[in-house]
């Protein structure tokens, strides 16, 4: 009987040992790999300061459940901040006006290439970076506005014609430090070469009504104050004047006409607001989702209606206000050249004394 007892005991111990070994071979609960939760945010560093943008971010949040954390500032300040923060930056998407600034962000190694069939479909090739590092989202034309009392539209033709003697002391434009003017000149360098671009800049300086000062809307106001007769400005600023809450600004706009130069030659200069995914983005997929949302027809129509910008998405027509200014031929150049020629533009401005 004792012998039977010990045999049973040995069998029980053997079974318990096997069970213990099987349990030990399983990873402890705390050692099991954790599932990575799906990201529910995107951090946007933007140099645009428009109410319509905030409304679109809110709509994106409602449709996707992805929270848009917005940091606003001037473009150069935001770029410096991203560089300073390094790999620890929270920035996922950088949004700014002007292809020249987007090119600068790319050249400084702050952006990464993204692949999206949706973006390729919604944004024409010439409005996106050749390496897929940034995408244009809204478009504006840099036009000539004129005093309807002192200038007949048939007197206008090209940007180059503004250097002729008849316009001496009559031309208004902002300073050479402004990236819009740098990109305008960069487009002339691409189309006509450096020498002709330099001759244009020098000729325009000779015809300035005053030393450059203020922004685009200030040039329009100076026309109606009798300082000059024509100015070069972006179309969406003219739309803002027309729809201003300040009656004085509305009156300024009503006294001005819009002319699209170079329609028989190289076309009117256009530029974009656009965005690129930051190289160290922690929420890359959400950043791409936001880009796709902002370039989709509904958002493109909202940009046009509320901020007087031309859609980049060819499925969307301009608003009635934009159409009222007329159809126009655009410069046929990839916008990346605006950044590539930026340094040359600045050098030319310095050489010709454009302040």
C-alpha positions in Angstrom: 0.0 0.0 0.0 2.9 2.3 0.8 4.3 1.5 -2.5 1.1 2.4 -4.3 0.9 5.7 -2.3 4.4 6.7 -3.5 3.6 5.9 -7.1 0.5 8.0 -7.1 2.4 10.9 -5.4 5.1 10.7 -7.9 2.6 10.8 -10.8 0.9 13.9 -9.3 4.2 15.7 -8.9 5.1 14.9 -12.4 1.8 16.4 -13.7 2.2 19.5 -11.6 5.7 20.0 -12.8 4.6 19.8 -16.5 1.9 22.3 -15.9 4.3 24.7 -14.2 6.7 24.4 -17.1 4.0 25.1 -19.7 2.9 28.1 -17.7 6.4 29.5 -17.4 6.9 29.2 -21.2 4.1 31.7 -21.8 5.1 35.4 -21.8 3.9 37.4 -18.7 1.1 39.7 -19.4 3.2 42.8 -18.8 5.8 41.6 -21.3 3.3 41.2 -24.2 3.8 43.7 -27.0 1.4 46.6 -26.6 -0.9 47.4 -29.5 -0.1 50.9 -30.9 -3.3 53.0 -30.8 -4.4 54.7 -34.0 -3.3 58.3 -34.1 -6.1 60.7 -33.5 -4.3 64.0 -34.1 -2.2 66.0 -36.5 -0.1 69.0 -35.6 -0.2 71.8 -38.2 2.3 74.7 -38.3 0.7 77.3 -40.5 1.6 80.8 -41.8 -2.0 81.4 -43.0 -4.2 83.4 -40.6 -7.7 83.1 -42.1 -11.0 82.3 -40.4 -11.9 80.0 -43.4 -8.9 77.8 -42.7 -10.0 77.3 -39.1 -13.5 76.4 -40.3 -12.1 73.8 -42.6 -10.0 72.3 -39.9 -13.1 71.9 -37.7 -15.0 70.2 -40.5 -12.1 67.8 -41.0 -12.2 67.0 -37.3 -15.9 66.3 -37.5 -15.6 64.0 -40.6 -12.5 62.1 -39.5 -12.3 62.2 -35.7 -8.7 63.5 -36.1 -7.9 66.6 -34.0 -6.0 69.4 -35.7 -3.7 71.1 -33.4 -2.8 74.5 -35.0 0.3 76.5 -34.4 0.3 79.9 -36.2 3.2 82.2 -37.0 5.1 83.9 -39.7 6.6 81.4 -42.3 10.2 82.0 -41.6 9.7 81.9 -37.8 7.9 78.5 -38.2 10.7 77.1 -40.3 13.3 78.2 -37.7 11.2 76.6 -35.0 11.0 73.3 -36.8 14.8 73.4 -37.3 15.3 74.3 -33.7 13.0 71.6 -32.3 14.8 69.0 -34.5 13.7 65.4 -34.2 11.6 66.3 -31.2 9.3 68.7 -33.1 5.6 68.0 -32.9 5.1 69.5 -36.4 3.4 67.1 -38.9 2.5 69.5 -41.6 3.9 72.9 -42.7 1.5 75.2 -44.5 2.5 78.6 -46.0 1.9 81.0 -48.9 4.3 81.1 -51.9 6.1 78.2 -53.6 9.4 79.9 -52.9 9.0 79.3 -49.2 7.9 75.7 -49.7 11.0 75.2 -51.8 13.1 76.6 -49.0 11.6 74.2 -46.5 12.4 71.3 -48.9 16.0 72.5 -49.5 16.6 72.8 -45.8 15.7 69.1 -45.4 12.5 69.8 -43.3 10.0 68.0 -45.5 9.5 64.4 -46.7 8.1 62.9 -49.9 4.6 61.4 -49.7 2.7 59.2 -52.1 -1.0 59.8 -52.6 -3.1 58.9 -55.7 -5.7 61.3 -54.3 -3.3 64.2 -54.2 -2.0 63.4 -57.7 -5.6 63.4 -59.0 -6.7 66.6 -57.2 -3.7 68.8 -57.7 -2.2 69.4 -61.2 1.4 68.5 -61.7 2.7 72.0 -62.1 1.3 72.9 -58.7 3.1 70.2 -56.8 6.8 69.5 -56.1 8.5 67.3 -58.5 9.7 65.1 -55.6 6.3 65.0 -54.0 7.5 67.0 -51.0 4.9 69.8 -51.1 1.5 70.4 -52.7 -0.3 73.6 -53.7 -3.7 74.1 -52.1 -4.9 77.5 -53.3 -3.9 79.7 -56.2 -3.6 83.4 -56.7 -2.6 85.6 -59.7 -0.3 88.6 -59.5 -2.1 91.2 -61.6 -2.0 94.9 -62.5 -4.7 97.0 -60.8 -5.4 100.4 -62.2 -7.3 103.6 -61.5 -10.4 103.5 -63.7 -10.5 107.3 -63.8 -6.9 107.8 -65.1 -6.0 104.6 -67.0 -7.8 102.9 -69.8 -7.5 99.1 -69.9 -6.3 99.2 -73.5 -3.3 101.1 -72.3 -2.1 98.0 -70.4 -0.5 94.9 -71.9 2.4 93.3 -70.1 4.5 93.5 -67.0 7.4 94.6 -69.2 5.4 97.5 -70.7 5.2 99.1 -67.2 8.9 100.0 -67.7 8.0 102.3 -70.6 8.2 106.1 -70.3 4.5 106.6 -70.2 4.4 105.0 -66.7 7.2 107.0 -65.2 6.2 108.1 -61.6 3.0 106.1 -61.8 3.9 102.5 -60.7 3.3 101.2 -57.2 4.5 97.9 -55.7 5.7 96.6 -52.4 9.4 96.1 -51.4 11.9 93.6 -52.7 12.0 91.7 -49.4 8.6 90.5 -50.1 8.5 86.9 -51.3 5.7 87.5 -53.8 7.9 90.0 -55.7 10.9 87.6 -55.4 8.8 84.9 -57.0 7.5 87.2 -59.7 11.0 88.1 -60.7 12.1 84.4 -60.4 9.4 83.6 -63.0 10.8 86.2 -65.3 14.3 84.7 -64.9 12.9 81.3 -65.9 11.0 82.6 -68.9 13.2 85.4 -70.2 16.7 84.8 -68.7 18.6 86.8 -66.0 19.6 89.7 -68.2 16.0 90.6 -69.3 14.7 90.0 -65.8 17.3 92.5 -64.5 16.4 95.0 -67.2 12.7 94.7 -66.2 13.5 95.3 -62.5 15.7 98.3 -63.2 13.1 99.8 -65.6 10.3 99.4 -63.0 12.4 101.1 -60.3 12.8 104.0 -62.6 9.0 104.3 -62.9 8.2 104.0 -59.2 5.7 106.5 -57.9 7.4 106.3 -54.5 9.8 104.1 -52.6 8.1 100.7 -51.9 6.3 100.5 -48.6 3.4 98.6 -47.1 1.5 95.5 -48.4 -0.5 94.8 -51.5 -3.6 96.5 -50.2 -1.6 99.6 -49.3 -0.6 99.9 -53.0 -4.3 99.9 -54.0 -5.1 102.6 -51.4 -2.2 104.7 -52.6 -3.6 104.6 -56.2 -6.9 106.1 -54.9 -5.0 108.6 -52.8 -3.4 109.9 -56.0 0.1 108.6 -55.4 0.2 106.5 -58.5 -2.0 105.1 -61.2 -1.2 101.3 -61.4 0.0 98.7 -59.0 1.0 95.0 -59.0 -0.9 93.0 -56.4 -2.3 89.5 -55.7 -5.9 88.9 -56.7 -7.1 87.7 -53.3 -6.1 91.0 -51.7 -8.3 92.8 -54.2 -11.2 90.4 -53.2 -10.6 91.2 -49.5 -10.8 94.9 -50.3 -14.1 94.5 -52.2 -15.6 92.5 -49.3 -14.1 94.5 -46.4 -16.1 95.5 -43.4 -14.5 98.9 -43.8 -16.5 101.0 -46.2 -13.4 103.1 -47.1 -11.7 99.9 -48.4 -14.7 98.9 -50.4 -14.7 102.3 -52.1 -11.0 101.9 -52.9 -11.7 98.6 -54.6 -14.7 100.0 -56.5 -12.4 102.6 -58.1 -10.0 100.1 -59.4 -9.9 97.7 -62.4 -8.2 94.3 -62.6 -5.9 93.5 -65.6 -4.3 90.2 -66.3 -1.0 91.0 -68.1 0.9 89.1 -70.7 -2.1 87.3 -72.2 -0.7 87.5 -75.7 2.8 86.3 -74.6 3.9 84.3 -71.6 0.8 84.5 -69.4 0.0 86.0 -66.0 2.2 85.0 -63.0 0.5 82.7 -60.5 1.6 81.3 -57.2 0.1 79.1 -54.5 -0.4 78.5 -50.8 0.6 75.0 -50.1 1.9 72.5 -47.6 4.4 69.7 -47.0 4.6 66.9 -44.5 7.4 67.5 -42.0 10.3 65.0 -42.2 10.0 63.9 -38.6 6.2 63.7 -38.5 4.8 61.4 -35.9 1.4 61.5 -37.6 2.2 61.2 -41.3 -1.0 59.4 -42.4 -3.2 62.1 -40.7 -1.1 64.8 -42.3 -1.7 63.3 -45.7 -5.4 62.9 -44.9 -5.6 66.6 -44.1 -3.9 67.5 -47.4 -6.3 65.3 -49.3 -9.3 66.9 -47.5 -8.1 70.5 -48.3 -7.6 69.7 -52.0 -10.9 68.0 -52.4 -13.7 69.9 -54.2 -15.7 71.0 -51.1 -12.8 72.6 -49.4 -11.5 74.1 -52.6 -14.9 75.7 -53.2 -14.8 77.1 -49.6 -11.4 78.6 -50.1 -12.6 80.3 -53.3 -15.8 81.6 -51.8 -14.5 82.8 -48.4 -10.9 84.0 -49.3 -11.1 84.8 -53.0 -8.5 82.3 -54.0 -8.5 80.3 -57.2 -8.9 76.5 -56.8 -6.0 74.3 -57.7 -8.4 71.4 -58.2 -9.6 71.6 -61.8 -12.9 70.0 -60.9 -13.8 73.2 -59.0 -14.8 76.4 -60.9 -13.8 79.8 -59.6 -16.5 81.8 -57.8 -18.7 84.4 -59.6 -16.5 87.2 -58.2 -13.3 85.6 -59.6 -15.0 85.0 -62.9 -16.1 88.6 -63.1 -12.5 89.6 -63.4 -12.2 87.5 -66.6 -10.5 84.4 -67.8 -6.7 84.5 -68.1 -3.8 82.5 -69.4 -1.2 81.5 -66.8 2.5 81.3 -66.9 3.4 77.7 -68.0 6.2 76.9 -65.6 6.6 74.5 -62.8 6.4 76.5 -59.5 9.4 74.8 -58.1 11.5 77.2 -60.2 10.3 80.1 -58.1 12.3 78.7 -55.3 15.2 77.7 -57.4 15.6 81.2 -58.8 14.9 83.0 -55.5 18.6 83.8 -54.6 19.1 85.2 -58.1 16.0 87.4 -57.7 17.3 88.9 -54.4 20.7 89.6 -56.0 19.0 91.4 -58.9 16.8 93.5 -56.6 19.9 94.6 -54.7 21.8 95.4 -57.9 19.0 97.6 -59.3 18.3 99.4 -56.0 14.8 98.0 -55.5 14.3 98.8 -51.8 
